[in-house]
Amino acid sequence: MPIPKHALAPGGAGLLAFLLAACSPALNWRSVPLEGAALSVALPCKPDRAVRAVDLGGGKADLAMVGCEADGALFAVSQLALADPAQASATLGRWRAAVLARLGDSARVVQQQDFAPRGALPLPGAVRIVAHGRRPEGGAVTLQAVWFARALGPQVRLYHAALYTHKARPALADTFFDGLTLQ
């Protein structure tokens, strides 16, 4: 990408930094559909996939995950089907508590707001947070994450997207969460 002349002028350093970051090979954004989930996600790297059985207080469910690491950040998206729609908000809350518990005893939520992408259910448990804690090996970590749900036929599908970094990176989190598209 050619660098515009005004980017090299005094005061153009911010624009130059933005252009260099946009061209960074460390963040090669691509749309990744999640099979059976009616969700596409934007990830900056080629994802790994896994499925495991979990119990979030309402019986066992298969949790499908995609994730990757790029530019010092871990990007992860998980989803599961919930048979009882009446349990959606409570299950989102238990899921959030389980994720925060993995950040250790010192975990603290420093920011929380409602979160509902287009097509999602407006539930009390649908939120976006920023939290600080510790990685299992002891290093500091910042979690920027969302939880939300949508109705699909007789089921409710629950979703969780998380960005783990050394320090908060709001612009990166915005790009990641804006790339969550319900289909």
URFENUR-V332709 format. One record per residue. N is the residue number from 1. RES is the residue in one small letter. OMEGA is omega in degrees with one decimal (NA if undefined). Layout:
BEGIN
N;RES;OMEGA + N;RES;OMEGA
END
This chain:
BEGIN
1;m;178.6 + 2;p;-179.2 + 3;i;179.2 + 4;p;-178.4 + 5;k;-178.1 + 6;h;176.8 + 7;a;-179.5 + 8;l;180.0 + 9;a;176.0 + 10;p;-178.1 + 11;g;-179.5 + 12;g;-177.2 + 13;a;178.9 + 14;g;178.3 + 15;l;178.9 + 16;l;178.8 + 17;a;178.4 + 18;f;-179.3 + 19;l;178.8 + 20;l;178.2 + 21;a;179.9 + 22;a;-179.3 + 23;c;-174.6 + 24;s;177.2 + 25;p;179.1 + 26;a;-179.3 + 27;l;-179.3 + 28;n;-173.5 + 29;w;177.1 + 30;r;176.8 + 31;s;-178.1 + 32;v;175.9 + 33;p;175.2 + 34;l;-176.4 + 35;e;177.3 + 36;g;-174.8 + 37;a;-176.6 + 38;a;-179.5 + 39;l;169.4 + 40;s;179.6 + 41;v;173.1 + 42;a;178.1 + 43;l;-177.3 + 44;p;-176.1 + 45;c;-179.7 + 46;k;-173.4 + 47;p;165.8 + 48;d;-178.9 + 49;r;177.4 + 50;a;174.0 + 51;v;176.1 + 52;r;177.9 + 53;a;178.1 + 54;v;174.0 + 55;d;179.7 + 56;l;176.6 + 57;g;179.8 + 58;g;-176.8 + 59;g;-177.6 + 60;k;176.1 + 61;a;175.7 + 62;d;178.7 + 63;l;178.2 + 64;a;-175.2 + 65;m;167.4 + 66;v;179.3 + 67;g;178.8 + 68;c;177.6 + 69;e;176.6 + 70;a;173.9 + 71;d;177.8 + 72;g;-178.3 + 73;a;173.9 + 74;l;179.2 + 75;f;-179.6 + 76;a;175.8 + 77;v;-179.9 + 78;s;176.9 + 79;q;176.4 + 80;l;176.6 + 81;a;179.5 + 82;l;-175.9 + 83;a;-176.8 + 84;d;-178.3 + 85;p;-179.6 + 86;a;-178.3 + 87;q;-172.5 + 88;a;-176.4 + 89;s;-180.0 + 90;a;179.5 + 91;t;175.1 + 92;l;178.4 + 93;g;177.8 + 94;r;178.8 + 95;w;178.9 + 96;r;179.8 + 97;a;179.3 + 98;a;179.0 + 99;v;-179.9 + 100;l;178.8 + 101;a;178.8 + 102;r;177.3 + 103;l;176.1 + 104;g;-177.4 + 105;d;-177.8 + 106;s;-178.4 + 107;a;176.7 + 108;r;176.7 + 109;v;-178.1 + 110;v;179.1 + 111;q;176.6 + 112;q;176.8 + 113;q;176.9 + 114;d;179.1 + 115;f;177.1 + 116;a;175.4 + 117;p;-178.8 + 118;r;-179.8 + 119;g;-179.5 + 120;a;176.6 + 121;l;178.1 + 122;p;-177.0 + 123;l;175.6 + 124;p;-179.2 + 125;g;179.8 + 126;a;-173.1 + 127;v;169.7 + 128;r;-178.6 + 129;i;165.1 + 130;v;-178.9 + 131;a;175.9 + 132;h;179.2 + 133;g;-178.3 + 134;r;172.4 + 135;r;178.5 + 136;p;178.8 + 137;e;171.4 + 138;g;-179.0 + 139;g;178.4 + 140;a;178.4 + 141;v;171.9 + 142;t;176.8 + 143;l;169.3 + 144;q;-169.8 + 145;a;175.4 + 146;v;171.9 + 147;w;178.3 + 148;f;-176.2 + 149;a;173.3 + 150;r;176.8 + 151;a;174.3 + 152;l;-176.2 + 153;g;-179.0 + 154;p;-178.1 + 155;q;167.4 + 156;v;178.1 + 157;r;179.4 + 158;l;-177.0 + 159;y;176.1 + 160;h;174.7 + 161;a;-175.5 + 162;a;174.7 + 163;l;178.6 + 164;y;-179.7 + 165;t;177.6 + 166;h;177.2 + 167;k;-177.6 + 168;a;176.6 + 169;r;-173.7 + 170;p;-179.1 + 171;a;178.3 + 172;l;177.8 + 173;a;178.1 + 174;d;179.2 + 175;t;-179.6 + 176;f;-176.4 + 177;f;175.3 + 178;d;179.7 + 179;g;175.4 + 180;l;-173.9 + 181;t;175.3 + 182;l;-177.4 + 183;q;NA
END
